[in-house]
């Protein structure tokens, strides 16, 4: 893995990268509170030549920037600039996990000419909101903004690694230590997560699922929907085949939860390569 820094819309973005510069491109978009660098296990399992680009989203990982609020459309705009930097003239292959899958899918429907294939790993949106909840949501946002939230800190990396292994027991101790050191840094003897706590503030804008599904229906790229059979995130909306993604197929990976890139890196890598190697 190598890294570079790009100034994207006023944020110093940390970009993780693997592979030869002339190899076919894959862009990986990580989930909430994760980092692009933890895609390492899937990269290790890839069998063909790829150049993988995995940014740390604004406010996460080594792209951390402190903001009063994080607006979801900013991720779309950040992704647009990143793709224009690395592949200005050629439609791209995207892989997105969880929040990254939501960002990638919205982008693929908003700019369909820019994406030729997308793998959405459990980024299937949120439950629809009720408009009558708007006053209370605005109130929550206004009253919470005066109190800065916090993430849990840890006495040492071993403690954080143990938490990672508890959530993803398929990881080895060495892999869990790697994740811990990507997720956090030593801040004067306390292990602090590389994430802006303001991400935890309530979003004043209600989630409108119909708008997300309108974007999904506008996708022209081939779509692979991936879920873990033991994941509550995937089960929330039932069979992924019922989701309104055109030109899509599904892939269920048995016995794993939401963190598929940790728990089933080899099987996920195989699914990605099988999908991307088919004629586009």
N, C-alpha and C positions, 0 to 999 in steps of 0.2 A: 504494500500500500504506500502511495505517495500522496502528497497534499499540496494544494495551492490556495491562495486567497484571491477572491474576486470582490470588487465593490459592486454590489447589486442594490440599486435603489437606496443608497445611503447606508447599507449594512455591509460590513466586512464578512462575506460568506466564506466559510471553510469548506473546501471541496475535496472529498476523498476520491482517489482514482487508482485503478488497477489496469494492467494489461498494456499491450503495445499500442502506440499512437495510431498506427494504421489499421488496427483491428476494428471489426464492426462494433458500433456503439450501443450500449445499454445504459439507460438512466435509471437509477434506483432512488426512490423517494421514501424516506423512513417515516415511522409513526410517531405519535405524540410521546414526548419525553425520551425518545430513543435518539440514536445518531446514525448518520450514514455509514460510519466506519464499522458498525456491528454486522453489516452485510458480508463481512470477511469470511464467515463460515460457508456461505453460499458460493462466494467467489472461489474459495478453495476447492469446492466440489465441481465447478464447471470443467468440462472436458475439452471444449473448443476454445479458439482464440477469440476473446472479447476485450473491448475496452469499456470498463465500467466506471461511470461517473455517479457519485453519491454525495450530494450536498448535505450539510447539516442545516436544517431549516433555521430561519431567523429565531433567535431566542432559545435555541437548543444546541447542545454540543459546543464546538469551538466557534460557532457563529453567534454565540450569545451576545445579545444586545438588549439593554433594558428599555422597555417601552411602557407607557401607561396602559396600553391596550394592544391586543393582537387581533387584526381583522382578517378573516379567512380569505377574502379576495387578494390580500397581499401575497399569499402563498402562490396564487395563480400568476400574479404579475412577476414575482421572483422567478418562478419556473420558466415563464416566457423569456425573460432576459437570459437565464442560464442556457436554455436551448438555443437561443440566438447566438450566444457566444460559441458554443461547441459545435452546433450543427445548423448554421443559418439557412442553408439551402436544401437540406435533405430531411424528409419526415423521419421521426425517431421511434425507437422502441422504448417503452416505459414499463417499469415495474414499480408498483406502489403498495406499501403495507399499511393497513389501518388508515390513519389520517392521510398518509401519503397516497394510498389508493383512492381516497375521496378526492384529494387534490388532482391527481392524475386523471381521474375519470371526468371531473368537471372540466379540466383543461381540454381533454380529448374531444369533448362535445362542444366546447366554446371555440376552439381552433382546430377543427377536424382535419384540415389540410396539413397540420404540423405533426400528426401522429399516425404511424402506419401499423403499430401493434401495441397493445397494452395488456399487462398482466396485473389484475387487481386482486391483491391478497387481503381479503377480509376488510375491504374499504367500502362497505355497502350502505353508507349513509347512517342516519340516526332516525329514531321514531319521529313521526310528524308531530309538530307542536300545535297547540290550540291558540288561536288569536286572543282568546279571552285572558290568556296568561301574560299578555304583554305588559299591563301596568305593574304587576308584581315583579316581572323580570327587570324592567327598568328600575324599579325601586331597589331590587337586590344589587344591581350594578352600581347605582348611585351610593348606596350605603356601604358597599364593600370596598369602593375605590379609596376610601380614606384609611383603610387598614391593609398594610402590605402582607400578603400571604407568605407562607414559607414551605419549603420542601424539607423532608427529614434529612438530617445529616448523620454521619456515621463515625464511630471512633477510629476506624481503620478500613482499609480496602477489603480485608478478609470478611468483615461484618457485612459489607455491601455485597460481596461475592456470594456469601451464604444466602442472602435474600434473593439474589438472582437465581441461584440453584434451587431454592424452594419453589420459585415460580416456574422454572424450567429445569426439572430434574434430569433431563436427558443430557444436559451440558456436563462436560468434565470440569474438574476443579480448575484446570488451566484455562479453559474457555470462559468460565464464570469470572475468573480474575481479569481476563482480557476485557470482558464486557464492563466490569466495575471500573476499570481504569479508563475506558472510553466514556462512560457515563458521568464520571466524577473527577474531581481534582482535590489535591491536598491544599486546604485553605488555612494555613497556620496551625496544623495539627488536627484539624477537623476535616473529614471527607465530605465535600459539598458537591451536590449534583450540578452538572453543567446545564442548567436550565433556569430561565428567568421565572421566578415564582409568580409573576403577574399572569402567566398562562393559566393560573388557577382561578383568576377572577371570573365571575359570571359574565357570559356574553349577553349584551343587551338586545341583540338581534335574535329573534326566534328562528329556529331551524324550520325551513319550509321544504318539505320533502318533494313536493310537486315540482319545485324549481330544479332540484337536483336531478330528478327523473327526466325532466325536459332536456337537460344537458346530456344525460346518458343516451336518450333516444336519438340525439343528433350526432353520435359518434359514427365515423365511417371506418375506423380502424378495426382490425380483428381483435377480439377481446377474449381473454382467458380469465375466468373467475375461479379463484382458489380459496378453499376453506379447510380448516381442520375439523375433524368430526367431533372432537371433544371441546370445541371452542364455544363459549356462550355468545360471542360476538356474531359468529356465523349463524347460529341457531335462532338469533333474534328475529330474523326475517324469513325463516323457513328455507325452502329449497332455493338456492341461488339461481336455478333455471327459471324461476318465476320473476326475476328482476328484469326490468325493461332495457336490457342492453342488447342492441342489434348485433348480429354477426358474432355471437358469443358461444362459448362452450364452457363447461364447468369441470373442475378437477377437485375431488375431495381427498385429503391426505389423512389416513386413518390413525387414530390414537394420539393425536396431537392437539394442542390448544391454540391460543391466539398467536403466540410467538413462533410461527412456523419456521422463520429463518434461523431460530435457535434450535428448535426441537426436531426439525426434519430438514436440515440444510441440504443433504444429498438428494432427498426426494424432491424438494423444491427446485434445486438446480436442474435435475433431470426434466421436470415439467417445463421449466423455462426454456431450456434448450430445445426440447422436442417441439414446443410451440413456435419459437422464433426461427427454427431452421426450415419450417414449412414455407413454401413460396408465398410471398406477400402480394 
